[in-house]
Amino acid sequence: MPPDSRKEQGKHPTRWTKGTSGNPSGRPGKGAEIRRQLMDLTPDAMRSITEGIKAGDTACLKIWADRCDPVSKSTMPTVEFLADTTDLTRFSMSVLAAISRGEVTPDIGAHIINAAASVARVAEIDEVRREMKEILERLEAMENDKS
């Protein structure tokens, strides 16, 4: 007879051991079977899509276009220009100068400046962490000297 309360359950041993999975090999995968079934359906699906396109079905045309000629994802073009990297202000001014000379488009220039600002924020956080560590070490040394 099963225990009546959680308190009683805690007292009785179970068949499960703590930290051991009841299914160590995991759930059986069905991916390969699904792929095989889809491959079997491919000729019929292509025939149906082709017939739909011939009949004027725009949904079939869209399916075909999306799969056969997908829209390429936009990428940022590579740009080359000289930049003063002494500090963030001079770097940003160099980017603005490159924009005014036509070496960099305004949208790409804005991305470059925003990326530099993000890097500067990360560098500031690293610097604050280093300073905090140094301060804590000095405080610890002062407390050890008092002892």
Steps between C-alpha positions, in 0.01 A plus 500: 500500500640844408580748776224745592701820530820661379644454847450125472633495142829644622545206733454229236771406251413531131624316195654822363844605607573869543703651217441214257287547192212262440575530128879533459500467121238774465190524288533309174550731203261507209683760290647256250163332447324833446768610250462172310122542484536858376745388232248239388236776470724745315418391142124516568537836676700644210241372253219661704684832526570499124135427422393777738732750330362402157146544635586851623523423872714782644564310825668221300703760311612654831602159638703432188660846502588484871664159463666536160608865517504609865544863592858553604567641842647846505864528593713797587753584232866515595632855512857623524604844623760651728384565854666663798460247781655716773165533674130454428444866408781506244389165361143627458630816330703281262186304411307824440783625277489172304124545458547856372763379249262229377722214618230372736122526467321679786318186620821295506677788675231507767542125553878541532465782756239302700727195500793709623282649774398148610864393514581811705225412750640148535849643553363737767337209684828305487687802636250543785536132587880529506480808720252332737727197529796725577302691763383178664856367505622825663222484760587140576867591536408787736288267713786245511745776605271595792497141623 
